[in-house]
Amino acid sequence: MRKKLILALTLTMVLMMTAGVLAATEITVWYHSGRGPERATTQDQVRRFNEMQDEVKVNLVELPEGSYNEQVQAAAVSDDLPDVLDLDGPFIANYAWSGYLHPLDEFVSQEMKDDFLPSIISQGTYEGNLYALGAFDSGLSFWGNRKYLEAVDARIPTSVEDAWTYEEFMQIVADLQELEDVKYALDFKMFDVGEWYTYGFSPFFQAFGADLIDREEKQAEGTLNGEKGIEAGKWFKSLFENGYANQNPPGDTEFINEEAALSWTGHWNYNPYTEALGDNVVLLPTPKFEKQATGMGSWAWSITTNSENPEAAWKFLEFVLQPENIVQMTDANGAVPSRSSAVELSEPYKEGGDLALFVEQLETIAVPRPVTPAYPVITDAFTTAIDNIVSGGDVEEELDKAAQEIDDEFQYLGIN
């Protein structure tokens, strides 16, 4: 009798264990590789998620960042997208328009939505539906070498309202270039040809009063290549012609090696810059030209229409978007936490923190890249134009070609 009871209990335990295994829903998650600490944090969060519960198992697939969008586009065409997809912000509209993304509205409460920065909601929304949510947003501005700025008696502003004027900025750049230890007054990361050119340099066009497209009329002609756009292009080209910036830097070393005095870059350099220069690093608000403009938008999580288990996919996204997990990620990559509740937990970004300026800029002067299915062509056309302009190309000709290419795409898509 006792043997039968033991056997029955054993069989019951086996059946329970088997049922548990069978009940686990497996989902596949694709993400861009990113930098080392960011990659390690994603891997750690997936490991913790898989260990903390047995309902959903995440299979994580890492793709190289440099070719990520191309690989995702190829998978979309072949109907081979994963359950969860990591997408660069400006590409969300294209994927939503193409029918590749599952709306998140059914999963996101109004209370949760209200906790996200407005820029995050704006980035993830297309035609009234929310398709993506990121753990972080981006900060973009000038980082300065304090000792060089003090050497030229430059005023060091600390808020958006207090930023340098155009005239003040140009005088400081000229003065910095005269310093013996400064090889280039400006570091623009020109080695990183691609989306960086659009994210990093379109705010200068917007600061001159131009834009990549007319966002109401859905066309580039007369905006990108209009009077203000040409003025912005000529100004940007002159920075290289005058020797203020290096067209062909060897890599991301100019500011760290103290060869450059001002570095136009983002939050991701907070950790390496402070490690290299310590207290000499200062974050500066975006200068005032005709107006102020800075970049915004970053990678975000989405659920694809290929997923047979969107509820399971959301369970994972809900985990990585918890404030504590958001801060773990932003501590690793230096980015701006995407939720107000997470900002309050973040030492660098909370009020009075070293990077609180980035939050202020996102709330006041950040301009999203155009939310349109045509964005992949917009960014390619603009990147090519900028690359040719700094290489000596004629500004008007290059912007005319870019505008024509963009408007051809609008016409092809039938959305202008």
One Martini backbone bead per residue (centre of mass of N, CA, C, O) as a GRO file, in nm:
protein
  416
    1MET     BB    1   0.060   0.062  -0.021
    2ARG     BB    2   0.300   0.250   0.012
    3LYS     BB    3   0.411   0.213  -0.276
    4LYS     BB    4   0.160   0.323  -0.421
    5LEU     BB    5   0.168   0.605  -0.294
    6ILE     BB    6   0.448   0.686  -0.392
    7LEU     BB    7   0.386   0.644  -0.692
    8ALA     BB    8   0.153   0.849  -0.709
    9LEU     BB    9   0.315   1.096  -0.614
   10THR     BB   10   0.528   1.083  -0.837
   11LEU     BB   11   0.333   1.109  -1.076
   12THR     BB   12   0.218   1.380  -0.991
   13MET     BB   13   0.481   1.542  -1.000
   14VAL     BB   14   0.544   1.487  -1.294
   15LEU     BB   15   0.283   1.611  -1.406
   16MET     BB   16   0.327   1.891  -1.288
   17MET     BB   17   0.597   1.948  -1.426
   18THR     BB   18   0.498   1.902  -1.712
   19ALA     BB   19   0.277   2.117  -1.710
   20GLY     BB   20   0.468   2.352  -1.657
   21VAL     BB   21   0.630   2.323  -1.915
   22LEU     BB   22   0.389   2.335  -2.114
   23ALA     BB   23   0.287   2.625  -2.009
   24ALA     BB   24   0.521   2.752  -2.130
   25THR     BB   25   0.584   3.049  -2.305
   26GLU     BB   26   0.744   3.116  -2.602
   27ILE     BB   27   0.966   3.388  -2.682
   28THR     BB   28   1.094   3.622  -2.917
   29VAL     BB   29   1.385   3.844  -2.889
   30TRP     BB   30   1.487   4.142  -3.037
   31TYR     BB   31   1.816   4.310  -3.030
   32HIS     BB   32   2.038   4.546  -3.002
   33SER     BB   33   2.359   4.543  -2.894
   34GLY     BB   34   2.522   4.773  -2.832
   35ARG     BB   35   2.671   4.838  -2.558
   36GLY     BB   36   2.799   4.655  -2.315
   37PRO     BB   37   2.620   4.744  -2.066
   38GLU     BB   38   2.350   4.726  -2.218
   39ARG     BB   39   2.367   4.431  -2.299
   40ALA     BB   40   2.401   4.314  -2.012
   41THR     BB   41   2.128   4.419  -1.903
   42THR     BB   42   1.942   4.268  -2.090
   43GLN     BB   43   2.040   3.986  -2.014
   44ASP     BB   44   1.971   4.010  -1.711
   45GLN     BB   45   1.664   4.060  -1.742
   46VAL     BB   46   1.601   3.796  -1.883
   47ARG     BB   47   1.705   3.608  -1.666
   48ARG     BB   48   1.519   3.710  -1.434
   49PHE     BB   49   1.252   3.659  -1.575
   50ASN     BB   50   1.289   3.347  -1.614
   51GLU     BB   51   1.333   3.291  -1.294
   52MET     BB   52   1.059   3.429  -1.162
   53GLN     BB   53   0.908   3.247  -1.383
   54ASP     BB   54   0.689   2.987  -1.575
   55GLU     BB   55   0.512   3.117  -1.822
   56VAL     BB   56   0.765   3.272  -1.956
   57LYS     BB   57   0.997   3.238  -2.229
   58VAL     BB   58   1.299   3.393  -2.323
   59ASN     BB   59   1.441   3.443  -2.646
   60LEU     BB   60   1.748   3.581  -2.714
   61VAL     BB   61   1.838   3.813  -2.985
   62GLU     BB   62   2.134   3.930  -3.130
   63LEU     BB   63   2.199   4.231  -3.317
   64PRO     BB   64   2.365   4.428  -3.505
   65GLU     BB   65   2.346   4.767  -3.515
   66GLY     BB   66   2.452   4.846  -3.806
   67SER     BB   67   2.227   4.609  -3.939
   68TYR     BB   68   1.946   4.599  -3.806
   69ASN     BB   69   1.732   4.731  -3.996
   70GLU     BB   70   1.789   4.545  -4.236
   71GLN     BB   71   1.713   4.278  -4.093
   72VAL     BB   72   1.425   4.356  -4.019
   73GLN     BB   73   1.320   4.415  -4.302
   74ALA     BB   74   1.370   4.131  -4.414
   75ALA     BB   75   1.184   3.985  -4.208
   76ALA     BB   76   0.923   4.129  -4.284
   77VAL     BB   77   0.906   4.037  -4.580
   78SER     BB   78   0.932   3.715  -4.476
   79ASP     BB   79   0.763   3.669  -4.216
   80ASP     BB   80   1.013   3.674  -3.957
   81LEU     BB   81   0.923   3.790  -3.699
   82PRO     BB   82   0.913   3.838  -3.384
   83ASP     BB   83   0.750   3.908  -3.099
   84VAL     BB   84   0.991   4.098  -3.012
   85LEU     BB   85   1.088   4.446  -3.085
   86ASP     BB   86   1.362   4.642  -3.147
   87LEU     BB   87   1.327   4.999  -3.208
   88ASP     BB   88   1.389   5.269  -3.377
   89GLY     BB   89   1.189   5.528  -3.340
   90PRO     BB   90   1.157   5.643  -3.651
   91PHE     BB   91   1.054   5.338  -3.751
   92ILE     BB   92   0.769   5.289  -3.637
   93ALA     BB   93   0.577   5.408  -3.853
   94ASN     BB   94   0.653   5.212  -4.081
   95TYR     BB   95   0.565   4.948  -3.930
   96ALA     BB   96   0.277   5.029  -3.871
   97TRP     BB   97   0.187   5.091  -4.165
   98SER     BB   98   0.271   4.786  -4.259
   99GLY     BB   99   0.158   4.583  -4.018
  100TYR     BB  100   0.390   4.476  -3.790
  101LEU     BB  101   0.225   4.600  -3.542
  102HIS     BB  102   0.107   4.577  -3.217
  103PRO     BB  103  -0.097   4.720  -3.026
  104LEU     BB  104  -0.078   4.855  -2.676
  105ASP     BB  105  -0.349   4.970  -2.557
  106GLU     BB  106  -0.464   4.708  -2.406
  107PHE     BB  107  -0.211   4.722  -2.182
  108VAL     BB  108  -0.220   5.037  -2.130
  109SER     BB  109  -0.262   5.239  -1.895
  110GLN     BB  110  -0.319   5.561  -1.814
  111GLU     BB  111  -0.125   5.573  -1.576
  112MET     BB  112   0.121   5.466  -1.728
  113LYS     BB  113   0.123   5.669  -1.961
  114ASP     BB  114   0.155   5.930  -1.776
  115ASP     BB  115   0.456   5.841  -1.679
  116PHE     BB  116   0.552   5.913  -1.945
  117LEU     BB  117   0.715   6.074  -2.155
  118PRO     BB  118   0.602   6.254  -2.418
  119SER     BB  119   0.823   6.158  -2.621
  120ILE     BB  120   0.756   5.854  -2.601
  121ILE     BB  121   0.463   5.868  -2.698
  122SER     BB  122   0.515   6.010  -2.965
  123GLN     BB  123   0.706   5.798  -3.088
  124GLY     BB  124   0.486   5.542  -3.046
  125THR     BB  125   0.282   5.707  -3.228
  126TYR     BB  126   0.024   5.605  -3.476
  127GLU     BB  127  -0.271   5.700  -3.568
  128GLY     BB  128  -0.357   5.685  -3.238
  129ASN     BB  129  -0.149   5.454  -3.178
  130LEU     BB  130   0.027   5.238  -2.965
  131TYR     BB  131   0.352   5.062  -3.049
  132ALA     BB  132   0.572   5.190  -2.838
  133LEU     BB  133   0.822   5.135  -2.567
  134GLY     BB  134   1.063   5.290  -2.376
  135ALA     BB  135   1.325   5.300  -2.131
  136PHE     BB  136   1.440   5.540  -2.315
  137ASP     BB  137   1.589   5.842  -2.384
  138SER     BB  138   1.741   6.121  -2.536
  139GLY     BB  139   2.047   6.310  -2.525
  140LEU     BB  140   2.140   6.643  -2.670
  141SER     BB  141   2.467   6.804  -2.679
  142PHE     BB  142   2.710   6.989  -2.526
  143TRP     BB  143   3.036   6.912  -2.446
  144GLY     BB  144   3.280   7.037  -2.211
  145ASN     BB  145   3.595   7.178  -2.147
  146ARG     BB  146   3.653   7.363  -1.880
  147LYS     BB  147   3.950   7.464  -1.918
  148TYR     BB  148   3.897   7.590  -2.198
  149LEU     BB  149   3.665   7.780  -2.126
  150GLU     BB  150   3.828   7.939  -1.910
  151ALA     BB  151   4.061   8.032  -2.105
  152VAL     BB  152   3.821   8.213  -2.275
  153ASP     BB  153   3.593   8.323  -2.088
  154ALA     BB  154   3.349   8.140  -2.079
  155ARG     BB  155   3.033   8.101  -2.047
  156ILE     BB  156   2.842   7.878  -1.819
  157PRO     BB  157   2.567   7.730  -1.879
  158THR     BB  158   2.258   7.556  -1.713
  159SER     BB  159   2.019   7.637  -1.913
  160VAL     BB  160   1.805   7.687  -2.160
  161GLU     BB  161   1.765   7.999  -2.114
  162ASP     BB  162   2.103   8.038  -2.077
  163ALA     BB  163   2.202   8.009  -2.347
  164TRP     BB  164   2.376   8.047  -2.609
  165THR     BB  165   2.425   8.237  -2.861
  166TYR     BB  166   2.526   8.254  -3.172
  167GLU     BB  167   2.748   8.468  -3.131
  168GLU     BB  168   2.872   8.339  -2.881
  169PHE     BB  169   2.941   8.067  -3.000
  170MET     BB  170   3.129   8.160  -3.236
  171GLN     BB  171   3.338   8.301  -3.053
  172ILE     BB  172   3.418   8.055  -2.884
  173VAL     BB  173   3.516   7.879  -3.114
  174ALA     BB  174   3.740   8.070  -3.210
  175ASP     BB  175   3.893   8.079  -2.938
  176LEU     BB  176   3.948   7.775  -2.905
  177GLN     BB  177   4.116   7.739  -3.170
  178GLU     BB  178   4.365   7.915  -3.044
  179LEU     BB  179   4.448   7.702  -2.873
  180GLU     BB  180   4.721   7.503  -2.839
  181ASP     BB  181   4.565   7.221  -2.742
  182VAL     BB  182   4.366   7.274  -2.981
  183LYS     BB  183   4.262   7.117  -3.273
  184TYR     BB  184   3.944   7.120  -3.212
  185ALA     BB  185   3.659   7.276  -3.119
  186LEU     BB  186   3.498   7.040  -3.274
  187ASP     BB  187   3.287   6.747  -3.217
  188PHE     BB  188   3.087   6.530  -3.458
  189LYS     BB  189   3.121   6.227  -3.530
  190MET     BB  190   3.195   6.157  -3.852
  191PHE     BB  191   3.233   5.836  -3.842
  192ASP     BB  192   2.899   5.809  -3.800
  193VAL     BB  193   2.753   5.705  -4.055
  194GLY     BB  194   2.399   5.781  -4.052
  195GLU     BB  195   2.166   5.829  -3.816
  196TRP     BB  196   2.340   6.043  -3.677
  197TYR     BB  197   2.311   6.267  -3.890
  198THR     BB  198   2.009   6.315  -3.833
  199TYR     BB  199   1.996   6.336  -3.527
  200GLY     BB  200   2.245   6.547  -3.495
  201PHE     BB  201   2.184   6.772  -3.754
  202SER     BB  202   1.882   6.857  -3.776
  203PRO     BB  203   1.874   7.066  -3.536
  204PHE     BB  204   2.025   7.288  -3.694
  205PHE     BB  205   1.806   7.335  -3.904
  206GLN     BB  206   1.584   7.403  -3.694
  207ALA     BB  207   1.745   7.647  -3.567
  208PHE     BB  208   1.721   7.806  -3.856
  209GLY     BB  209   1.403   7.724  -3.956
  210ALA     BB  210   1.404   7.444  -4.052
  211ASP     BB  211   1.372   7.113  -4.217
  212LEU     BB  212   1.315   6.809  -4.356
  213ILE     BB  213   1.003   6.884  -4.346
  214ASP     BB  214   0.677   6.942  -4.413
  215ARG     BB  215   0.448   6.825  -4.180
  216GLU     BB  216   0.179   6.903  -4.324
  217GLU     BB  217   0.246   6.856  -4.645
  218LYS     BB  218   0.453   6.631  -4.704
  219GLN     BB  219   0.736   6.797  -4.777
  220ALA     BB  220   1.065   6.917  -4.883
  221GLU     BB  221   1.007   7.129  -5.067
  222GLY     BB  222   1.110   7.444  -4.929
  223THR     BB  223   1.263   7.333  -4.664
  224LEU     BB  224   1.530   7.183  -4.690
  225ASN     BB  225   1.583   7.382  -4.968
  226GLY     BB  226   1.552   7.637  -4.844
  227GLU     BB  227   1.674   7.918  -4.717
  228LYS     BB  228   1.728   7.795  -4.429
  229GLY     BB  229   1.863   7.533  -4.522
  230ILE     BB  230   2.099   7.662  -4.675
  231GLU     BB  231   2.211   7.818  -4.436
  232ALA     BB  232   2.272   7.569  -4.263
  233GLY     BB  233   2.459   7.421  -4.464
  234LYS     BB  234   2.675   7.646  -4.485
  235TRP     BB  235   2.749   7.658  -4.191
  236PHE     BB  236   2.840   7.365  -4.155
  237LYS     BB  237   3.060   7.369  -4.373
  238SER     BB  238   3.237   7.603  -4.246
  239LEU     BB  239   3.349   7.440  -4.000
  240PHE     BB  240   3.545   7.278  -4.190
  241GLU     BB  241   3.680   7.499  -4.360
  242ASN     BB  242   3.790   7.645  -4.079
  243GLY     BB  243   3.888   7.399  -3.878
  244TYR     BB  244   3.683   7.325  -3.633
  245ALA     BB  245   3.643   7.045  -3.786
  246ASN     BB  246   3.650   6.692  -3.840
  247GLN     BB  247   3.585   6.489  -4.112
  248ASN     BB  248   3.827   6.250  -4.027
  249PRO     BB  249   3.811   6.078  -3.776
  250PRO     BB  250   3.949   5.795  -3.614
  251GLY     BB  251   3.736   5.839  -3.375
  252ASP     BB  252   3.626   5.832  -3.029
  253THR     BB  253   3.885   6.065  -2.916
  254GLU     BB  254   3.902   6.382  -2.912
  255PHE     BB  255   3.781   6.452  -2.630
  256ILE     BB  256   3.929   6.251  -2.445
  257ASN     BB  257   4.221   6.367  -2.558
  258GLU     BB  258   4.190   6.689  -2.574
  259GLU     BB  259   4.153   6.798  -2.885
  260ALA     BB  260   3.863   6.877  -2.803
  261ALA     BB  261   3.629   7.113  -2.658
  262LEU     BB  262   3.364   7.029  -2.822
  263SER     BB  263   3.080   6.795  -2.790
  264TRP     BB  264   2.847   6.657  -3.014
  265THR     BB  265   2.627   6.471  -2.811
  266GLY     BB  266   2.530   6.223  -2.586
  267HIS     BB  267   2.453   6.037  -2.309
  268TRP     BB  268   2.657   5.793  -2.382
  269ASN     BB  269   2.916   5.985  -2.281
  270TYR     BB  270   2.913   6.018  -1.976
  271ASN     BB  271   3.095   5.791  -1.872
  272PRO     BB  272   3.357   5.824  -2.051
  273TYR     BB  273   3.401   6.128  -1.986
  274THR     BB  274   3.421   6.112  -1.674
  275GLU     BB  275   3.649   5.904  -1.667
  276ALA     BB  276   3.859   6.086  -1.830
  277LEU     BB  277   3.789   6.408  -1.702
  278GLY     BB  278   3.589   6.452  -1.491
  279ASP     BB  279   3.546   6.780  -1.378
  280ASN     BB  280   3.596   6.892  -1.682
  281VAL     BB  281   3.310   6.818  -1.732
  282VAL     BB  282   3.042   6.982  -1.930
  283LEU     BB  283   2.704   7.051  -1.954
  284LEU     BB  284   2.533   7.201  -2.233
  285PRO     BB  285   2.318   7.391  -2.372
  286THR     BB  286   2.152   7.453  -2.638
  287PRO     BB  287   2.182   7.675  -2.861
  288LYS     BB  288   2.082   7.995  -2.984
  289PHE     BB  289   1.940   8.074  -3.262
  290GLU     BB  290   1.658   8.124  -3.388
  291LYS     BB  291   1.646   7.857  -3.227
  292GLN     BB  292   1.577   7.573  -3.035
  293ALA     BB  293   1.733   7.240  -3.079
  294THR     BB  294   1.676   6.889  -3.021
  295GLY     BB  295   1.706   6.570  -2.973
  296MET     BB  296   1.511   6.259  -3.006
  297GLY     BB  297   1.495   5.943  -2.940
  298SER     BB  298   1.473   5.578  -2.936
  299TRP     BB  299   1.467   5.284  -2.827
  300ALA     BB  300   1.200   5.032  -2.864
  301TRP     BB  301   0.928   4.842  -2.770
  302SER     BB  302   0.766   4.566  -2.948
  303ILE     BB  303   0.486   4.409  -3.103
  304THR     BB  304   0.411   4.174  -3.326
  305THR     BB  305   0.195   4.025  -3.564
  306ASN     BB  306   0.346   3.741  -3.541
  307SER     BB  307   0.242   3.703  -3.270
  308GLU     BB  308   0.070   3.445  -3.074
  309ASN     BB  309   0.168   3.601  -2.780
  310PRO     BB  310   0.105   3.907  -2.668
  311GLU     BB  311   0.070   3.864  -2.362
  312ALA     BB  312   0.351   3.750  -2.313
  313ALA     BB  313   0.506   3.987  -2.428
  314TRP     BB  314   0.395   4.197  -2.225
  315LYS     BB  315   0.510   4.073  -1.968
  316PHE     BB  316   0.799   4.150  -2.044
  317LEU     BB  317   0.765   4.455  -2.089
  318GLU     BB  318   0.657   4.521  -1.807
  319PHE     BB  319   0.925   4.449  -1.671
  320VAL     BB  320   1.137   4.641  -1.824
  321LEU     BB  321   0.930   4.902  -1.745
  322GLN     BB  322   1.017   4.921  -1.476
  323PRO     BB  323   1.166   5.157  -1.294
  324GLU     BB  324   1.406   4.983  -1.187
  325ASN     BB  325   1.488   4.875  -1.475
  326ILE     BB  326   1.533   5.142  -1.607
  327VAL     BB  327   1.765   5.236  -1.418
  328GLN     BB  328   1.955   5.007  -1.482
  329MET     BB  329   1.986   5.093  -1.778
  330THR     BB  330   2.066   5.402  -1.740
  331ASP     BB  331   2.320   5.340  -1.574
  332ALA     BB  332   2.460   5.193  -1.822
  333ASN     BB  333   2.392   5.424  -2.076
  334GLY     BB  334   2.298   5.731  -1.978
  335ALA     BB  335   2.008   5.762  -2.013
  336VAL     BB  336   1.680   5.865  -2.025
  337PRO     BB  337   1.429   5.814  -1.845
  338SER     BB  338   1.090   5.734  -1.944
  339ARG     BB  339   0.997   5.779  -1.644
  340SER     BB  340   0.917   5.972  -1.382
  341SER     BB  341   0.963   5.752  -1.162
  342ALA     BB  342   1.258   5.702  -1.264
  343VAL     BB  343   1.384   5.980  -1.241
  344GLU     BB  344   1.356   5.988  -0.923
  345LEU     BB  345   1.576   5.731  -0.908
  346SER     BB  346   1.788   5.909  -1.058
  347GLU     BB  347   2.075   6.062  -0.994
  348PRO     BB  348   2.141   6.222  -1.267
  349TYR     BB  349   1.813   6.313  -1.337
  350LYS     BB  350   1.732   6.436  -1.109
  351GLU     BB  351   1.693   6.694  -0.933
  352GLY     BB  352   2.027   6.819  -0.953
  353GLY     BB  353   2.154   6.654  -1.155
  354ASP     BB  354   2.393   6.616  -1.400
  355LEU     BB  355   2.136   6.540  -1.627
  356ALA     BB  356   1.876   6.727  -1.604
  357LEU     BB  357   1.895   6.887  -1.871
  358PHE     BB  358   1.778   6.669  -2.058
  359VAL     BB  359   1.492   6.682  -1.946
  360GLU     BB  360   1.441   6.979  -2.008
  361GLN     BB  361   1.477   6.952  -2.316
  362LEU     BB  362   1.250   6.741  -2.365
  363GLU     BB  363   1.025   6.952  -2.246
  364THR     BB  364   1.105   7.206  -2.467
  365ILE     BB  365   1.325   7.149  -2.748
  366ALA     BB  366   1.237   6.894  -2.869
  367VAL     BB  367   1.265   6.715  -3.192
  368PRO     BB  368   1.116   6.510  -3.387
  369ARG     BB  369   1.131   6.292  -3.604
  370PRO     BB  370   0.958   6.211  -3.859
  371VAL     BB  371   0.624   6.078  -3.852
  372THR     BB  372   0.683   5.843  -4.105
  373PRO     BB  373   0.706   5.604  -4.357
  374ALA     BB  374   0.945   5.786  -4.502
  375TYR     BB  375   1.195   5.792  -4.315
  376PRO     BB  376   1.416   5.608  -4.441
  377VAL     BB  377   1.456   5.811  -4.681
  378ILE     BB  378   1.510   6.070  -4.531
  379THR     BB  379   1.774   5.978  -4.386
  380ASP     BB  380   1.934   5.896  -4.637
  381ALA     BB  381   1.924   6.170  -4.785
  382PHE     BB  382   2.047   6.348  -4.562
  383THR     BB  383   2.310   6.196  -4.516
  384THR     BB  384   2.420   6.230  -4.802
  385ALA     BB  385   2.420   6.538  -4.806
  386ILE     BB  386   2.612   6.586  -4.567
  387ASP     BB  387   2.850   6.421  -4.668
  388ASN     BB  388   2.889   6.595  -4.927
  389ILE     BB  389   2.919   6.876  -4.802
  390VAL     BB  390   3.177   6.816  -4.618
  391SER     BB  391   3.329   6.722  -4.901
  392GLY     BB  392   3.238   6.990  -5.103
  393GLY     BB  393   2.962   7.020  -5.175
  394ASP     BB  394   2.684   7.162  -5.294
  395VAL     BB  395   2.431   7.267  -5.111
  396GLU     BB  396   2.193   7.306  -5.307
  397GLU     BB  397   2.224   7.044  -5.467
  398GLU     BB  398   2.200   6.842  -5.229
  399LEU     BB  399   1.919   6.940  -5.123
  400ASP     BB  400   1.765   6.896  -5.383
  401LYS     BB  401   1.808   6.591  -5.403
  402ALA     BB  402   1.685   6.517  -5.132
  403ALA     BB  403   1.402   6.639  -5.176
  404GLN     BB  404   1.330   6.469  -5.424
  405GLU     BB  405   1.355   6.190  -5.292
  406ILE     BB  406   1.141   6.235  -5.075
  407ASP     BB  407   0.899   6.313  -5.263
  408ASP     BB  408   0.899   6.047  -5.419
  409GLU     BB  409   0.820   5.876  -5.172
  410PHE     BB  410   0.553   6.008  -5.108
  411GLN     BB  411   0.428   5.938  -5.380
  412TYR     BB  412   0.465   5.631  -5.368
  413LEU     BB  413   0.294   5.607  -5.089
  414GLY     BB  414   0.047   5.814  -5.087
  415ILE     BB  415   0.105   6.070  -4.841
  416ASN     BB  416   0.082   6.386  -4.980
   0.00000   0.00000   0.00000
